[in-house]
Amino acid sequence: MDALETLQAEAPARIGGAGSLDELKAVEADLVGRSSVVAEMRRGLGALPPDERPVVGQAVNKVATELAGLIAARRSVLELEAENRLLLEDAVDVTLPGRRIAGGAPHLITSTIDEIIDIFVSLGYRVAEGPEVETGWYNFDALNTPPDHPARAESDTLYVEFGDESDEMLLRTQTSPMQARYMQQHEPPVYVVVPGRVYRSDTLDPTHSPVFHQMEGLAVDEDITFGDLKGTLSHFAKEFFGPDTETRFLPHFFPFTEPSAEMYVSCFACDGSGCRVCGGPGWIEILGCGMVDPNVFDAVEYDPSAVTGFAFGMGIERIAMSRHGLTHIKHLFENDVRVLEQFG
Ligand SMILES: [Zn+2]
């Protein structure tokens, strides 16, 4: 009975001193658990003389009930405290600025290609794509480029070695091989544009990259003239650079067109007075073009006496850079988010 009284006297302070639910659990096990004084006394009741059992039993139960009540009360307090703490920790500050979700957008190269395609598709052109690993025949021979032409030198062209070296294999240096491929697969008339990646043995500098993109165009039909070429490409220039854009064509040389020209557009940044975009003269060179050489028609077994045509090719990076005032081609490949976001 002394032990019970001590327990009764000490228990409230111990229960009240439990600072957390875990601590209270330990105190509870100690006070009323299986190896507690209370449990021990209950187990010992049978050994007492019969007349003492009810008295001791009642006293034990009374203390046990009292302790259980104290523990339950303390538990409620601790649970409430824990809940309040959790609410505080999880509190949402609705005045904080939100997190911006980064939205995706087409890359400037992709959107430039898409825009050019749209202009030609609206004129009735189809879109085709071709292999990036080409044979020397499609990349050069079919395009009237003889074996000793300087473009075929290893200093300009990246050759690919396969097990069977009987075919000259290379990474296409231009999208033009699709001219020959497309004409072999289709009867005239042909109106097609070909976007794609091309490769040159160039080192990276502000305006050159060993990998870049081109857009090829080919129109073959009866009675196509240089006037059709100028009309079509001038229309493209106005659609792409703006309705006031003027064009001029200066003679040039390409193996697979005759005559050949380079097309210049009036500078959209300075209206001809000269600026950083055009480099002074007020004109920007944007593409090469010309009338399809009869030798190319021969190579793909088209009849040069029945059809004529024109072809053109433009560098996508060059056009995108001049239009957006980019000063280094690497900005189009490094995918720096700060640059991408400007044009997204
Ligand atoms: Zn200018």
Boltz pocket constraint, residues with backbone or C-beta under 6 A from the ligand:
constraints:
  - pocket:
      binder: B
      contacts: [[A, 267], [A, 268], [A, 269], [A, 270], [A, 271], [A, 272], [A, 273], [A, 274], [A, 275], [A, 276], [A, 277], [A, 278], [A, 279], [A, 280], [A, 282], [A, 283]]
      max_distance: 6.0
